[in-house]
Amino acid sequence: MARTANNPLQVPKGVDVKLDAEKLAIKGGKGSLAMRLDGDVDVKHDGTLIRFASKHDTKRSRTMAGTMRALVRNMLDGVTQGYQKKLELQGVGYRAQAQGKKLNLTLGFSHPIQYEVPEGVKVETPSQTEIVVTGVDKQLVGQVAAEIRAFRKPEPYKGKGVRYVGERVRRKEAKKK
């Protein structure tokens, strides 16, 4: 069994942590995040360390302590460095264009797709076939990238569609006569 909750988290310089009974707020150079704390986890902040411990000796309490530690670590990384997901479009005529808080996609359908980018996430298109999703919330960045990819997942015969950069698509052989 991993005991990650026993290891305290080091708070980087320039990051402000506010802890009250039910909420943890973290503010850094890239932005700020807040999260509701679980009732089974005891969180203590003393200067430069954040410590996690389970309040009860139950399996749920112990697992939630490790989960809370991982979520807070993602928050600390997000407000200091930020998160980024890159997508690429493969297919003839497949294009993407970011316009403010909207992403216009042409993916071979009879109509263009307009995707509303949620608050806290920034979408850029360095070229017509590249999409870069950035933000401070790891879960939100991954969710936005997954929603964009879901419009046209890579198909196994020609490999056309929206895919993550570096993603390998298993290709199938075409039907033979």
ZADO-1210 file (C-alpha; in nm, 4 decimals, padded with zeros to 6 digits):
<atoms>
<atom x="00.0000" y="00.0000" z="00.0000" code="MET" pos="1"/>
<atom x="00.1326" y="00.3422" z="-00.0927" code="ALA" pos="2"/>
<atom x="00.1493" y="00.5941" z="00.1883" code="ARG" pos="3"/>
<atom x="00.1705" y="00.9179" z="-00.0050" code="THR" pos="4"/>
<atom x="-00.0435" y="01.1055" z="00.2480" code="ALA" pos="5"/>
<atom x="00.2361" y="01.0716" z="00.5033" code="ASN" pos="6"/>
<atom x="00.4691" y="01.2880" z="00.2925" code="ASN" pos="7"/>
<atom x="00.4088" y="01.6607" z="00.3491" code="PRO" pos="8"/>
<atom x="00.3898" y="01.9020" z="00.0559" code="LEU" pos="9"/>
<atom x="00.6440" y="02.1826" z="00.0254" code="GLN" pos="10"/>
<atom x="00.4824" y="02.5173" z="-00.0579" code="VAL" pos="11"/>
<atom x="00.6907" y="02.6996" z="-00.3246" code="PRO" pos="12"/>
<atom x="00.7991" y="03.0607" z="-00.2791" code="LYS" pos="13"/>
<atom x="00.5475" y="03.3141" z="-00.4049" code="GLY" pos="14"/>
<atom x="00.2479" y="03.0888" z="-00.3339" code="VAL" pos="15"/>
<atom x="-00.0114" y="03.1997" z="-00.0782" code="ASP" pos="16"/>
<atom x="-00.2084" y="02.9250" z="00.1011" code="VAL" pos="17"/>
<atom x="-00.5253" y="03.0005" z="00.2985" code="LYS" pos="18"/>
<atom x="-00.6794" y="02.7198" z="00.5009" code="LEU" pos="19"/>
<atom x="-01.0039" y="02.7316" z="00.6962" code="ASP" pos="20"/>
<atom x="-01.2343" y="02.4592" z="00.8308" code="ALA" pos="21"/>
<atom x="-01.3917" y="02.3549" z="00.4993" code="GLU" pos="22"/>
<atom x="-01.1886" y="02.5187" z="00.2223" code="LYS" pos="23"/>
<atom x="-00.8324" y="02.5442" z="00.0942" code="LEU" pos="24"/>
<atom x="-00.7397" y="02.8362" z="-00.1328" code="ALA" pos="25"/>
<atom x="-00.4073" y="02.8597" z="-00.3151" code="ILE" pos="26"/>
<atom x="-00.2888" y="03.1701" z="-00.5015" code="LYS" pos="27"/>
<atom x="00.0230" y="03.1871" z="-00.7154" code="GLY" pos="28"/>
<atom x="00.1787" y="03.3629" z="-01.0120" code="GLY" pos="29"/>
<atom x="-00.0392" y="03.1940" z="-01.2775" code="LYS" pos="30"/>
<atom x="-00.3719" y="03.2222" z="-01.0938" code="GLY" pos="31"/>
<atom x="-00.5686" y="03.0985" z="-00.7964" code="SER" pos="32"/>
<atom x="-00.7591" y="02.7795" z="-00.7144" code="LEU" pos="33"/>
<atom x="-00.9876" y="02.6770" z="-00.4303" code="ALA" pos="34"/>
<atom x="-01.1156" y="02.3415" z="-00.3159" code="MET" pos="35"/>
<atom x="-01.3548" y="02.2051" z="-00.0547" code="ARG" pos="36"/>
<atom x="-01.1885" y="01.9752" z="00.1983" code="LEU" pos="37"/>
<atom x="-01.3130" y="01.6272" z="00.2828" code="ASP" pos="38"/>
<atom x="-01.4474" y="01.5754" z="00.6355" code="GLY" pos="39"/>
<atom x="-01.2413" y="01.2588" z="00.6913" code="ASP" pos="40"/>
<atom x="-00.9070" y="01.4305" z="00.6261" code="VAL" pos="41"/>
<atom x="-00.7141" y="01.6507" z="00.8685" code="ASP" pos="42"/>
<atom x="-00.5152" y="01.9187" z="00.6813" code="VAL" pos="43"/>
<atom x="-00.2569" y="02.1342" z="00.8598" code="LYS" pos="44"/>
<atom x="-00.0597" y="02.4247" z="00.7141" code="HIS" pos="45"/>
<atom x="00.2473" y="02.5388" z="00.9043" code="ASP" pos="46"/>
<atom x="00.4559" y="02.7935" z="00.7152" code="GLY" pos="47"/>
<atom x="00.6078" y="02.6098" z="00.4212" code="THR" pos="48"/>
<atom x="00.4567" y="02.2620" z="00.4674" code="LEU" pos="49"/>
<atom x="00.1084" y="02.1199" z="00.4188" code="ILE" pos="50"/>
<atom x="00.0432" y="01.7959" z="00.6075" code="ARG" pos="51"/>
<atom x="-00.2380" y="01.5441" z="00.5540" code="PHE" pos="52"/>
<atom x="-00.3681" y="01.2809" z="00.7957" code="ALA" pos="53"/>
<atom x="-00.6785" y="01.0665" z="00.8170" code="SER" pos="54"/>
<atom x="-00.9116" y="01.1567" z="01.1054" code="LYS" pos="55"/>
<atom x="-01.0468" y="00.8032" z="01.1456" code="HIS" pos="56"/>
<atom x="-00.8865" y="00.4632" z="01.1041" code="ASP" pos="57"/>
<atom x="-01.1062" y="00.3566" z="00.8120" code="THR" pos="58"/>
<atom x="-01.0108" y="00.2641" z="00.4586" code="LYS" pos="59"/>
<atom x="-01.2078" y="00.5554" z="00.3101" code="ARG" pos="60"/>
<atom x="-01.0406" y="00.8048" z="00.5424" code="SER" pos="61"/>
<atom x="-00.6918" y="00.6785" z="00.4564" code="ARG" pos="62"/>
<atom x="-00.7576" y="00.6770" z="00.0819" code="THR" pos="63"/>
<atom x="-00.9111" y="01.0253" z="00.0904" code="MET" pos="64"/>
<atom x="-00.6017" y="01.1574" z="00.2687" code="ALA" pos="65"/>
<atom x="-00.3844" y="01.0399" z="-00.0217" code="GLY" pos="66"/>
<atom x="-00.6332" y="01.1716" z="-00.2768" code="THR" pos="67"/>
<atom x="-00.6456" y="01.5142" z="-00.1085" code="MET" pos="68"/>
<atom x="-00.2661" y="01.5292" z="-00.1081" code="ARG" pos="69"/>
<atom x="-00.2544" y="01.4518" z="-00.4818" code="ALA" pos="70"/>
<atom x="-00.5217" y="01.7127" z="-00.5599" code="LEU" pos="71"/>
<atom x="-00.3433" y="01.9814" z="-00.3563" code="VAL" pos="72"/>
<atom x="-00.0150" y="01.8966" z="-00.5266" code="ARG" pos="73"/>
<atom x="-00.1825" y="01.9417" z="-00.8661" code="ASN" pos="74"/>
<atom x="-00.3145" y="02.2772" z="-00.7441" code="MET" pos="75"/>
<atom x="00.0342" y="02.3871" z="-00.6339" code="LEU" pos="76"/>
<atom x="00.1825" y="02.2827" z="-00.9689" code="ASP" pos="77"/>
<atom x="-00.0987" y="02.4582" z="-01.1546" code="GLY" pos="78"/>
<atom x="-00.0602" y="02.7979" z="-00.9870" code="VAL" pos="79"/>
<atom x="00.3197" y="02.7928" z="-01.0287" code="THR" pos="80"/>
<atom x="00.3750" y="02.6316" z="-01.3726" code="GLN" pos="81"/>
<atom x="00.0303" y="02.5739" z="-01.5235" code="GLY" pos="82"/>
<atom x="-00.0875" y="02.2819" z="-01.7351" code="TYR" pos="83"/>
<atom x="-00.0952" y="02.2371" z="-02.1104" code="GLN" pos="84"/>
<atom x="-00.2418" y="01.9842" z="-02.3548" code="LYS" pos="85"/>
<atom x="-00.1638" y="01.9861" z="-02.7258" code="LYS" pos="86"/>
<atom x="-00.3963" y="01.8496" z="-02.9919" code="LEU" pos="87"/>
<atom x="-00.3384" y="01.8038" z="-03.3630" code="GLU" pos="88"/>
<atom x="-00.5848" y="01.7705" z="-03.6487" code="LEU" pos="89"/>
<atom x="-00.5165" y="01.5159" z="-03.9210" code="GLN" pos="90"/>
<atom x="-00.7306" y="01.5036" z="-04.2302" code="GLY" pos="91"/>
<atom x="-00.7837" y="01.6929" z="-04.5530" code="VAL" pos="92"/>
<atom x="-00.9648" y="02.0208" z="-04.4826" code="GLY" pos="93"/>
<atom x="-00.9566" y="01.9826" z="-04.1036" code="TYR" pos="94"/>
<atom x="-00.8924" y="02.3260" z="-03.9492" code="ARG" pos="95"/>
<atom x="-00.9122" y="02.5027" z="-03.6153" code="ALA" pos="96"/>
<atom x="-00.9227" y="02.8729" z="-03.5383" code="GLN" pos="97"/>
<atom x="-00.9425" y="03.0389" z="-03.1962" code="ALA" pos="98"/>
<atom x="-01.1446" y="03.3603" z="-03.1748" code="GLN" pos="99"/>
<atom x="-01.1578" y="03.4983" z="-02.8225" code="GLY" pos="100"/>
<atom x="-01.3557" y="03.2557" z="-02.6049" code="LYS" pos="101"/>
<atom x="-01.4674" y="03.0434" z="-02.9020" code="LYS" pos="102"/>
<atom x="-01.2917" y="02.7720" z="-03.0983" code="LEU" pos="103"/>
<atom x="-01.4105" y="02.7234" z="-03.4560" code="ASN" pos="104"/>
<atom x="-01.3520" y="02.3726" z="-03.5904" code="LEU" pos="105"/>
<atom x="-01.3952" y="02.2429" z="-03.9435" code="THR" pos="106"/>
<atom x="-01.3823" y="01.8640" z="-03.9153" code="LEU" pos="107"/>
<atom x="-01.5422" y="01.7337" z="-04.2327" code="GLY" pos="108"/>
<atom x="-01.9022" y="01.7691" z="-04.1183" code="PHE" pos="109"/>
<atom x="-02.1639" y="01.9569" z="-04.3192" code="SER" pos="110"/>
<atom x="-02.1438" y="02.2384" z="-04.0620" code="HIS" pos="111"/>
<atom x="-01.8625" y="02.4096" z="-03.8696" code="PRO" pos="112"/>
<atom x="-01.8398" y="02.3421" z="-03.4952" code="ILE" pos="113"/>
<atom x="-01.8199" y="02.6294" z="-03.2480" code="GLN" pos="114"/>
<atom x="-01.6869" y="02.5282" z="-02.9069" code="TYR" pos="115"/>
<atom x="-01.7379" y="02.7679" z="-02.6124" code="GLU" pos="116"/>
<atom x="-01.4182" y="02.7669" z="-02.4057" code="VAL" pos="117"/>
<atom x="-01.4979" y="02.7638" z="-02.0294" code="PRO" pos="118"/>
<atom x="-01.3671" y="03.0250" z="-01.7873" code="GLU" pos="119"/>
<atom x="-01.0172" y="02.9521" z="-01.6561" code="GLY" pos="120"/>
<atom x="-00.8906" y="02.7845" z="-01.9750" code="VAL" pos="121"/>
<atom x="-00.7116" y="02.9452" z="-02.2684" code="LYS" pos="122"/>
<atom x="-00.7144" y="02.7912" z="-02.6166" code="VAL" pos="123"/>
<atom x="-00.4609" y="02.8912" z="-02.8829" code="GLU" pos="124"/>
<atom x="-00.4099" y="02.7785" z="-03.2417" code="THR" pos="125"/>
<atom x="-00.0456" y="02.8296" z="-03.3488" code="PRO" pos="126"/>
<atom x="-00.1332" y="02.6820" z="-03.6896" code="SER" pos="127"/>
<atom x="-00.4561" y="02.5644" z="-03.8538" code="GLN" pos="128"/>
<atom x="-00.3927" y="02.2036" z="-03.7497" code="THR" pos="129"/>
<atom x="-00.2677" y="02.2594" z="-03.3930" code="GLU" pos="130"/>
<atom x="-00.4628" y="02.3391" z="-03.0765" code="ILE" pos="131"/>
<atom x="-00.2969" y="02.4246" z="-02.7438" code="VAL" pos="132"/>
<atom x="-00.5137" y="02.4164" z="-02.4287" code="VAL" pos="133"/>
<atom x="-00.3598" y="02.5849" z="-02.1214" code="THR" pos="134"/>
<atom x="-00.4775" y="02.6653" z="-01.7699" code="GLY" pos="135"/>
<atom x="-00.4081" y="02.6277" z="-01.3986" code="VAL" pos="136"/>
<atom x="-00.6671" y="02.3577" z="-01.3217" code="ASP" pos="137"/>
<atom x="-00.5380" y="02.0172" z="-01.4344" code="LYS" pos="138"/>
<atom x="-00.8816" y="01.8557" z="-01.4395" code="GLN" pos="139"/>
<atom x="-01.0394" y="02.1391" z="-01.6405" code="LEU" pos="140"/>
<atom x="-00.7572" y="02.1474" z="-01.8979" code="VAL" pos="141"/>
<atom x="-00.7855" y="01.7723" z="-01.9509" code="GLY" pos="142"/>
<atom x="-01.1652" y="01.7911" z="-01.9720" code="GLN" pos="143"/>
<atom x="-01.1586" y="02.0665" z="-02.2376" code="VAL" pos="144"/>
<atom x="-00.8986" y="01.8754" z="-02.4418" code="ALA" pos="145"/>
<atom x="-01.1102" y="01.5582" z="-02.4197" code="ALA" pos="146"/>
<atom x="-01.4252" y="01.7443" z="-02.5275" code="GLU" pos="147"/>
<atom x="-01.2463" y="01.8905" z="-02.8312" code="ILE" pos="148"/>
<atom x="-01.1077" y="01.5470" z="-02.9205" code="ARG" pos="149"/>
<atom x="-01.4553" y="01.3909" z="-02.8859" code="ALA" pos="150"/>
<atom x="-01.5885" y="01.5951" z="-03.1800" code="PHE" pos="151"/>
<atom x="-01.3929" y="01.3705" z="-03.4197" code="ARG" pos="152"/>
<atom x="-01.1878" y="01.0936" z="-03.2594" code="LYS" pos="153"/>
<atom x="-00.9107" y="00.9402" z="-03.4724" code="PRO" pos="154"/>
<atom x="-01.0552" y="00.6607" z="-03.6821" code="GLU" pos="155"/>
<atom x="-00.8552" y="00.3378" z="-03.7254" code="PRO" pos="156"/>
<atom x="-00.8525" y="00.3069" z="-04.1070" code="TYR" pos="157"/>
<atom x="-00.7045" y="00.6366" z="-04.2277" code="LYS" pos="158"/>
<atom x="-00.6103" y="00.7927" z="-03.8924" code="GLY" pos="159"/>
<atom x="-00.8117" y="01.1086" z="-03.9569" code="LYS" pos="160"/>
<atom x="-00.9448" y="01.3082" z="-03.6643" code="GLY" pos="161"/>
<atom x="-00.8384" y="01.5092" z="-03.3586" code="VAL" pos="162"/>
<atom x="-00.5647" y="01.3479" z="-03.1523" code="ARG" pos="163"/>
<atom x="-00.3271" y="01.4363" z="-02.8723" code="TYR" pos="164"/>
<atom x="00.0280" y="01.5182" z="-02.9818" code="VAL" pos="165"/>
<atom x="00.2275" y="01.1966" z="-02.9568" code="GLY" pos="166"/>
<atom x="-00.0807" y="00.9729" z="-02.9464" code="GLU" pos="167"/>
<atom x="-00.0443" y="00.6553" z="-03.1474" code="ARG" pos="168"/>
<atom x="-00.3492" y="00.5361" z="-03.3366" code="VAL" pos="169"/>
<atom x="-00.3640" y="00.1643" z="-03.4121" code="ARG" pos="170"/>
<atom x="-00.4352" y="00.1315" z="-03.7801" code="ARG" pos="171"/>
<atom x="-00.6491" y="-00.1467" z="-03.9240" code="LYS" pos="172"/>
<atom x="-00.6021" y="-00.3072" z="-04.2576" code="GLU" pos="173"/>
<atom x="-00.8623" y="-00.2218" z="-04.5221" code="ALA" pos="174"/>
<atom x="-01.1232" y="-00.4759" z="-04.6247" code="LYS" pos="175"/>
<atom x="-01.0038" y="-00.7077" z="-04.9036" code="LYS" pos="176"/>
<atom x="-01.2080" y="-00.8420" z="-05.1937" code="LYS" pos="177"/>
</atoms>
